[in-house]
């Protein structure tokens, strides 16, 4: 009996530690509350921390006209995305998203956690 209680205590302790490490937030996509491994602010910081590595790896494509085009298209898409719906949490609506052009001929686009969206020149030029 004591052995069983000890196992139950350890299980409860383990689960409570796991749950306390999560952040409960409203999903920008579904509107439902759910547990995340980190908060929106932490997610944005993770993205900021990775910027230098991404830009060193690919390089930034220096073409003002193409960068303006990528940013314009990105902002238009953002305006109709779930991040801007009337019932989306303010923390998502007030986030400034950054669309960057990378110096890679490969057709590719990706996001970092938070607010950074990257498009390769291969994608931008072939659009």
C-alpha positions in Angstrom: 0.0 0.0 0.0 2.8 2.5 0.9 4.7 1.6 -2.3 1.5 2.3 -4.3 1.0 5.7 -2.6 4.7 6.6 -3.3 4.2 5.8 -7.0 1.0 7.9 -7.1 2.7 10.8 -5.4 5.6 10.7 -7.9 3.1 10.5 -10.8 1.1 13.5 -9.5 4.3 15.4 -8.9 5.6 14.7 -12.4 2.3 15.7 -14.0 2.0 18.9 -12.0 5.6 19.9 -13.0 4.8 19.2 -16.6 1.6 21.2 -16.6 3.2 24.1 -14.8 5.8 24.3 -17.6 3.0 25.0 -20.1 1.4 28.3 -21.0 -2.4 28.3 -21.4 -3.3 30.7 -24.3 -6.0 31.2 -26.8 -5.1 29.7 -30.2 -5.0 32.3 -33.0 -6.3 29.7 -35.4 -9.2 28.0 -33.6 -9.9 30.5 -30.8 -9.8 27.6 -28.3 -7.7 27.8 -25.2 -4.9 25.2 -25.2 -1.6 24.5 -23.6 1.6 25.6 -25.3 5.2 24.8 -24.5 5.9 28.5 -24.3 4.1 31.8 -24.3 3.6 34.1 -27.3 6.3 36.4 -25.9 8.7 33.5 -25.5 7.9 32.3 -29.1 8.7 35.8 -30.5 12.0 35.8 -28.5 13.0 32.4 -30.0 12.5 33.9 -33.5 14.5 37.0 -32.7 17.3 34.8 -31.3 17.5 32.8 -34.6 17.5 35.8 -37.0 21.3 36.1 -37.2 21.9 32.4 -37.9 19.3 32.4 -40.7 20.7 35.5 -42.3 24.3 34.3 -42.0 23.4 30.9 -43.5 21.4 32.2 -46.5 22.4 35.9 -46.7 20.0 38.7 -47.3 19.1 39.5 -50.9 19.8 43.2 -51.4 17.1 44.3 -53.8 14.8 47.1 -52.5 12.2 46.7 -55.2 11.9 42.9 -54.7 11.9 43.3 -50.8 9.1 45.9 -51.1 7.1 43.4 -53.3 7.6 40.6 -50.8 6.6 42.8 -47.9 3.5 44.1 -49.8 2.3 40.6 -50.6 3.1 39.4 -47.1 1.2 42.2 -45.4 -1.8 41.7 -47.8 -1.9 38.0 -46.8 -1.5 38.9 -43.1 -4.5 41.3 -43.3 -6.8 38.4 -44.2 -5.2 35.8 -42.0 -6.6 34.3 -38.8 -4.1 36.5 -36.9 -6.3 39.5 -37.8 -9.8 38.1 -37.3 -12.0 40.3 -35.1 -12.1 37.7 -32.3 -8.3 37.0 -32.4 -6.5 37.9 -29.2 -5.0 41.4 -29.1 -1.5 39.9 -28.6 -1.6 38.4 -32.1 -3.3 41.5 -33.7 -0.7 43.9 -32.4 2.3 41.8 -33.4 4.3 43.3 -36.2 5.3 40.6 -38.7 8.5 40.9 -40.8 8.9 39.5 -44.3 12.5 39.1 -45.3 14.1 38.2 -48.6 16.9 35.7 -48.5 19.7 35.2 -51.0 18.9 31.7 -52.2 18.0 30.6 -55.7 16.0 27.6 -54.3 12.2 28.1 -54.3 11.5 28.2 -50.5 9.6 30.1 -47.8 9.5 29.5 -44.1 8.7 31.1 -40.8 10.6 31.3 -37.5 8.7 31.2 -34.3 6.9 34.4 -33.7 6.8 37.1 -36.3 9.5 36.4 -38.9 8.7 35.1 -42.4 11.4 34.4 -44.9 11.1 34.1 -48.7 13.9 33.1 -50.9 14.8 35.2 -54.0 14.1 32.0 -56.0 10.5 32.2 -54.8 10.1 35.9 -55.2 11.6 36.1 -58.7 9.5 33.2 -60.0 6.2 34.5 -58.6 
